[in-house]
Each structure stands twice: as structure tokens, then as C-alpha cells.
């Protein structure tokens, strides 16, 4: 996971929406949404709550390999 994705995960764990994350990091809301989607994909999660739980638990979940097509 990239440093930016970890930063996004931290903000998700704080309960921020994509729009709030975008404002905080001075990026477009769609960019924030893309980061969140990549985090979900990499970790095999389906919800922001799972990202938050992963982040606050010390980020010990191993990333899933992304298949190349």
C-alpha cells in the first residue's frame, strides 16, 4: 500500500467522507474515492468500516495480490 493510501485509510478511520478527505488533502473528491476503492480492492474489503478497523488495529492485514489482466 502506498503512503498516500495509508494516509487515506487513516482519514477513513477518523470517519471522514470522500469529500472531507478531498478537502483536507486538497485533492478532487473523485481522487479520494479512487484511493478508497484501491484500498478496498487491495485488502479484499467491501466497506469503509473494514478499512477503519484495519487501520486502528495496527494495519496487520496482508494485502491481496492484484491480478494482472
N, CA, C and O atoms as CSV, one atom per row, in Angstrom:
chain,resi,resn,atom,element,x,y,z
A,1,UNK,N,N,0.838,-1.164,0.000
A,1,UNK,CA,C,0.000,0.000,0.000
A,1,UNK,C,C,0.893,1.241,0.000
A,1,UNK,O,O,1.920,1.287,0.677
A,2,UNK,N,N,0.487,2.220,-0.757
A,2,UNK,CA,C,1.299,3.431,-0.860
A,2,UNK,C,C,1.136,4.293,0.393
A,2,UNK,O,O,0.159,4.151,1.129
A,3,UNK,N,N,2.092,5.181,0.629
A,3,UNK,CA,C,1.947,6.103,1.760
A,3,UNK,C,C,0.653,6.931,1.672
A,3,UNK,O,O,0.020,7.190,2.695
A,4,UNK,N,N,0.263,7.340,0.475
A,4,UNK,CA,C,-0.965,8.119,0.305
A,4,UNK,C,C,-2.187,7.278,0.669
A,4,UNK,O,O,-3.120,7.778,1.296
A,5,UNK,N,N,-2.184,6.001,0.277
A,5,UNK,CA,C,-3.297,5.122,0.620
A,5,UNK,C,C,-3.389,4.922,2.134
A,5,UNK,O,O,-4.488,4.864,2.685
A,6,UNK,N,N,-2.252,4.816,2.800
A,6,UNK,CA,C,-2.270,4.712,4.264
A,6,UNK,C,C,-2.823,5.990,4.887
A,6,UNK,O,O,-3.554,5.947,5.876
A,7,UNK,N,N,-2.465,7.124,4.295
A,7,UNK,CA,C,-2.987,8.399,4.778
A,7,UNK,C,C,-4.509,8.459,4.605
A,7,UNK,O,O,-5.226,8.906,5.500
A,8,UNK,N,N,-4.985,8.009,3.458
A,8,UNK,CA,C,-6.426,7.966,3.196
A,8,UNK,C,C,-7.094,7.014,4.188
A,8,UNK,O,O,-8.155,7.329,4.727
A,9,UNK,N,N,-6.488,5.863,4.432
A,9,UNK,CA,C,-7.052,4.896,5.389
A,9,UNK,C,C,-7.173,5.521,6.775
A,9,UNK,O,O,-8.160,5.297,7.475
A,10,UNK,N,N,-6.183,6.292,7.168
A,10,UNK,CA,C,-6.246,6.961,8.462
A,10,UNK,C,C,-7.438,7.917,8.509
A,10,UNK,O,O,-8.165,7.955,9.501
A,11,UNK,N,N,-7.639,8.682,7.445
A,11,UNK,CA,C,-8.750,9.635,7.422
A,11,UNK,C,C,-10.093,8.917,7.381
A,11,UNK,O,O,-11.061,9.377,7.986
A,12,UNK,N,N,-10.157,7.788,6.669
A,12,UNK,CA,C,-11.378,6.978,6.684
A,12,UNK,C,C,-11.646,6.505,8.112
A,12,UNK,O,O,-12.791,6.509,8.566
A,13,UNK,N,N,-10.596,6.101,8.814
A,13,UNK,CA,C,-10.773,5.619,10.194
A,13,UNK,C,C,-11.238,6.725,11.134
A,13,UNK,O,O,-11.808,6.446,12.188
A,14,UNK,N,N,-10.999,7.974,10.759
A,14,UNK,CA,C,-11.469,9.119,11.540
A,14,UNK,C,C,-12.920,9.469,11.200
A,14,UNK,O,O,-13.510,10.366,11.802
A,15,UNK,N,N,-13.487,8.748,10.225
A,15,UNK,CA,C,-14.888,8.951,9.875
A,15,UNK,C,C,-15.134,9.992,8.798
A,15,UNK,O,O,-16.276,10.398,8.582
A,16,UNK,N,N,-14.076,10.433,8.114
A,16,UNK,CA,C,-14.248,11.439,7.076
A,16,UNK,C,C,-14.868,10.845,5.819
A,16,UNK,O,O,-14.609,9.693,5.469
A,17,UNK,N,N,-15.686,11.641,5.150
A,17,UNK,CA,C,-16.253,11.253,3.859
A,17,UNK,C,C,-15.219,11.516,2.772
A,17,UNK,O,O,-14.195,12.150,3.025
A,18,UNK,N,N,-15.485,11.028,1.562
A,18,UNK,CA,C,-14.565,11.293,0.450
A,18,UNK,C,C,-14.416,12.797,0.227
A,18,UNK,O,O,-13.314,13.281,-0.032
A,19,UNK,N,N,-15.512,13.531,0.327
A,19,UNK,CA,C,-15.453,14.981,0.135
A,19,UNK,C,C,-14.594,15.644,1.210
A,19,UNK,O,O,-13.807,16.544,0.916
A,20,UNK,N,N,-14.747,15.200,2.448
A,20,UNK,CA,C,-13.942,15.755,3.543
A,20,UNK,C,C,-12.466,15.391,3.392
A,20,UNK,O,O,-11.587,16.206,3.672
A,21,UNK,N,N,-12.203,14.172,2.952
A,21,UNK,CA,C,-10.817,13.755,2.695
A,21,UNK,C,C,-10.221,14.622,1.601
A,21,UNK,O,O,-9.086,15.085,1.719
A,22,UNK,N,N,-10.981,14.840,0.539
A,22,UNK,CA,C,-10.516,15.658,-0.576
A,22,UNK,C,C,-10.182,17.075,-0.114
A,22,UNK,O,O,-9.156,17.636,-0.498
A,23,UNK,N,N,-11.047,17.639,0.703
A,23,UNK,CA,C,-10.812,18.993,1.215
A,23,UNK,C,C,-9.559,19.028,2.071
A,23,UNK,O,O,-8.728,19.927,1.935
A,24,UNK,N,N,-9.427,18.054,2.947
A,24,UNK,CA,C,-8.276,18.012,3.857
A,24,UNK,C,C,-6.959,17.886,3.085
A,24,UNK,O,O,-5.966,18.520,3.443
A,25,UNK,N,N,-6.951,17.064,2.023
A,25,UNK,CA,C,-5.711,16.795,1.290
A,25,UNK,C,C,-5.548,17.645,0.031
A,25,UNK,O,O,-4.560,17.514,-0.691
A,26,UNK,N,N,-6.519,18.509,-0.223
A,26,UNK,CA,C,-6.522,19.374,-1.403
A,26,UNK,C,C,-6.400,18.532,-2.681
A,26,UNK,O,O,-5.521,18.749,-3.514
A,27,UNK,N,N,-7.308,17.574,-2.799
A,27,UNK,CA,C,-7.418,16.741,-3.991
A,27,UNK,C,C,-8.885,16.722,-4.409
A,27,UNK,O,O,-9.753,17.160,-3.655
A,28,UNK,N,N,-9.155,16.222,-5.587
A,28,UNK,CA,C,-10.534,16.123,-6.056
A,28,UNK,C,C,-11.263,15.007,-5.307
A,28,UNK,O,O,-10.657,13.998,-4.946
A,29,UNK,N,N,-12.566,15.189,-5.075
A,29,UNK,CA,C,-13.325,14.112,-4.416
A,29,UNK,C,C,-13.237,12.782,-5.162
A,29,UNK,O,O,-13.196,11.726,-4.531
A,30,UNK,N,N,-13.207,12.819,-6.497
A,30,UNK,CA,C,-13.085,11.566,-7.271
A,30,UNK,C,C,-11.735,10.907,-7.032
A,30,UNK,O,O,-11.631,9.680,-7.053
A,31,UNK,N,N,-10.706,11.706,-6.805
A,31,UNK,CA,C,-9.386,11.142,-6.497
A,31,UNK,C,C,-9.435,10.435,-5.147
A,31,UNK,O,O,-8.906,9.333,-4.997
A,32,UNK,N,N,-10.069,11.070,-4.169
A,32,UNK,CA,C,-10.228,10.443,-2.849
A,32,UNK,C,C,-11.012,9.142,-2.985
A,32,UNK,O,O,-10.652,8.126,-2.391
A,33,UNK,N,N,-12.083,9.181,-3.767
A,33,UNK,CA,C,-12.898,7.978,-3.988
A,33,UNK,C,C,-12.064,6.868,-4.625
A,33,UNK,O,O,-12.179,5.705,-4.239
A,34,UNK,N,N,-11.235,7.219,-5.587
A,34,UNK,CA,C,-10.366,6.227,-6.232
A,34,UNK,C,C,-9.394,5.593,-5.251
A,34,UNK,O,O,-9.162,4.384,-5.287
A,35,UNK,N,N,-8.827,6.412,-4.373
A,35,UNK,CA,C,-7.912,5.874,-3.358
A,35,UNK,C,C,-8.645,4.883,-2.450
A,35,UNK,O,O,-8.133,3.805,-2.148
A,36,UNK,N,N,-9.845,5.264,-2.023
A,36,UNK,CA,C,-10.619,4.381,-1.147
A,36,UNK,C,C,-10.923,3.069,-1.868
A,36,UNK,O,O,-10.803,1.995,-1.279
A,37,UNK,N,N,-11.314,3.150,-3.129
A,37,UNK,CA,C,-11.617,1.936,-3.887
A,37,UNK,C,C,-10.385,1.039,-4.026
A,37,UNK,O,O,-10.492,-0.182,-3.912
A,38,UNK,N,N,-9.220,1.636,-4.269
A,38,UNK,CA,C,-7.990,0.833,-4.378
A,38,UNK,C,C,-7.651,0.164,-3.048
A,38,UNK,O,O,-7.201,-0.981,-3.024
A,39,UNK,N,N,-7.864,0.877,-1.946
A,39,UNK,CA,C,-7.627,0.283,-0.623
A,39,UNK,C,C,-8.553,-0.917,-0.421
A,39,UNK,O,O,-8.113,-1.983,0.012
A,40,UNK,N,N,-9.832,-0.735,-0.735
A,40,UNK,CA,C,-10.793,-1.836,-0.594
A,40,UNK,C,C,-10.357,-3.044,-1.419
A,40,UNK,O,O,-10.396,-4.180,-0.947
A,41,UNK,N,N,-9.944,-2.783,-2.650
A,41,UNK,CA,C,-9.521,-3.871,-3.547
A,41,UNK,C,C,-8.264,-4.562,-3.027
A,41,UNK,O,O,-8.205,-5.790,-2.961
A,42,UNK,N,N,-7.268,-3.776,-2.661
A,42,UNK,CA,C,-6.003,-4.350,-2.205
A,42,UNK,C,C,-6.173,-5.214,-0.955
A,42,UNK,O,O,-5.499,-6.232,-0.799
A,43,UNK,N,N,-7.071,-4.802,-0.077
A,43,UNK,CA,C,-7.234,-5.524,1.181
A,43,UNK,C,C,-8.357,-6.557,1.133
A,43,UNK,O,O,-8.549,-7.311,2.088
A,44,UNK,N,N,-9.094,-6.595,0.036
A,44,UNK,CA,C,-10.175,-7.553,-0.088
A,44,UNK,C,C,-11.371,-7.203,0.784
A,44,UNK,O,O,-12.121,-8.083,1.205
A,45,UNK,N,N,-11.544,-5.913,1.052
A,45,UNK,CA,C,-12.636,-5.441,1.901
A,45,UNK,C,C,-13.797,-4.956,1.045
A,45,UNK,O,O,-13.652,-4.731,-0.157
A,46,UNK,N,N,-14.957,-4.797,1.690
A,46,UNK,CA,C,-16.133,-4.307,0.978
A,46,UNK,C,C,-16.745,-3.069,1.619
A,46,UNK,O,O,-17.758,-2.563,1.137
A,47,UNK,N,N,-16.142,-2.571,2.706
A,47,UNK,CA,C,-16.724,-1.394,3.358
A,47,UNK,C,C,-15.653,-0.507,3.975
A,47,UNK,O,O,-14.546,-0.947,4.287
A,48,UNK,N,N,-16.023,0.755,4.138
A,48,UNK,CA,C,-15.146,1.724,4.796
A,48,UNK,C,C,-14.918,1.324,6.260
A,48,UNK,O,O,-13.845,1.562,6.813
A,49,UNK,N,N,-15.929,0.721,6.874
A,49,UNK,CA,C,-15.784,0.283,8.269
A,49,UNK,C,C,-14.654,-0.732,8.401
A,49,UNK,O,O,-13.927,-0.728,9.394
A,50,UNK,N,N,-14.509,-1.593,7.408
A,50,UNK,CA,C,-13.414,-2.574,7.442
A,50,UNK,C,C,-12.062,-1.872,7.327
A,50,UNK,O,O,-11.099,-2.268,7.984
A,51,UNK,N,N,-11.987,-0.831,6.494
A,51,UNK,CA,C,-10.745,-0.059,6.390
A,51,UNK,C,C,-10.420,0.553,7.747
A,51,UNK,O,O,-9.282,0.476,8.212
A,52,UNK,N,N,-11.420,1.160,8.381
A,52,UNK,CA,C,-11.216,1.795,9.681
A,52,UNK,C,C,-10.744,0.785,10.724
A,52,UNK,O,O,-9.810,1.059,11.478
A,53,UNK,N,N,-11.384,-0.371,10.767
A,53,UNK,CA,C,-10.999,-1.403,11.738
A,53,UNK,C,C,-9.577,-1.880,11.482
A,53,UNK,O,O,-8.806,-2.084,12.419
A,54,UNK,N,N,-9.230,-2.057,10.203
A,54,UNK,CA,C,-7.879,-2.471,9.840
A,54,UNK,C,C,-6.865,-1.432,10.287
A,54,UNK,O,O,-5.821,-1.770,10.845
A,55,UNK,N,N,-7.172,-0.182,10.043
A,55,UNK,CA,C,-6.223,0.880,10.379
A,55,UNK,C,C,-6.001,0.969,11.888
A,55,UNK,O,O,-4.860,1.028,12.346
A,56,UNK,N,N,-7.082,0.980,12.656
A,56,UNK,CA,C,-6.926,1.138,14.104
A,56,UNK,C,C,-6.354,-0.106,14.773
A,56,UNK,O,O,-5.849,-0.029,15.893
A,57,UNK,N,N,-6.428,-1.257,14.095
A,57,UNK,CA,C,-5.867,-2.479,14.675
A,57,UNK,C,C,-4.374,-2.615,14.405
A,57,UNK,O,O,-3.765,-3.615,14.786
A,58,UNK,N,N,-3.789,-1.641,13.766
A,58,UNK,CA,C,-2.348,-1.678,13.547
A,58,UNK,C,C,-1.949,-2.096,12.151
A,58,UNK,O,O,-0.767,-2.323,11.892
A,59,UNK,N,N,-2.904,-2.204,11.248
A,59,UNK,CA,C,-2.627,-2.459,9.836
A,59,UNK,C,C,-1.871,-3.766,9.612
A,59,UNK,O,O,-0.916,-3.814,8.836
A,60,UNK,N,N,-2.299,-4.811,10.288
A,60,UNK,CA,C,-1.606,-6.092,10.191
A,60,UNK,C,C,-2.144,-7.015,9.102
A,60,UNK,O,O,-1.573,-8.077,8.858
A,61,UNK,N,N,-3.236,-6.623,8.444
A,61,UNK,CA,C,-3.814,-7.465,7.393
A,61,UNK,C,C,-2.914,-7.406,6.169
A,61,UNK,O,O,-2.484,-6.329,5.756
A,62,UNK,N,N,-2.638,-8.538,5.607
A,62,UNK,CA,C,-1.794,-8.583,4.407
A,62,UNK,C,C,-2.612,-8.196,3.189
A,62,UNK,O,O,-3.776,-8.575,3.060
A,63,UNK,N,N,-1.994,-7.445,2.307
A,63,UNK,CA,C,-2.659,-7.054,1.073
A,63,UNK,C,C,-2.828,-8.255,0.168
A,63,UNK,O,O,-1.970,-9.137,0.135
A,64,UNK,N,N,-3.921,-8.295,-0.562
A,64,UNK,CA,C,-4.150,-9.332,-1.543
A,64,UNK,C,C,-3.450,-8.968,-2.844
A,64,UNK,O,O,-3.419,-7.790,-3.202
A,65,UNK,N,N,-2.890,-9.930,-3.563
A,65,UNK,CA,C,-2.277,-9.605,-4.839
A,65,UNK,C,C,-3.352,-9.150,-5.835
A,65,UNK,O,O,-4.453,-9.700,-5.880
A,66,UNK,N,N,-3.009,-8.153,-6.615
A,66,UNK,CA,C,-3.938,-7.669,-7.630
A,66,UNK,C,C,-3.655,-8.409,-8.931
A,66,UNK,O,O,-2.541,-8.346,-9.451
A,67,UNK,N,N,-4.665,-9.117,-9.464
A,67,UNK,CA,C,-4.439,-9.880,-10.684
A,67,UNK,C,C,-4.142,-8.947,-11.855
A,67,UNK,O,O,-4.737,-7.876,-11.973
A,68,UNK,N,N,-3.240,-9.352,-12.698
A,68,UNK,CA,C,-2.934,-8.563,-13.894
A,68,UNK,C,C,-3.733,-9.117,-15.057
A,68,UNK,O,O,-3.743,-10.322,-15.309
A,69,UNK,N,N,-4.393,-8.228,-15.752
A,69,UNK,CA,C,-5.225,-8.649,-16.902
A,69,UNK,C,C,-4.636,-8.125,-18.174
A,69,UNK,O,O,-5.180,-8.365,-19.252
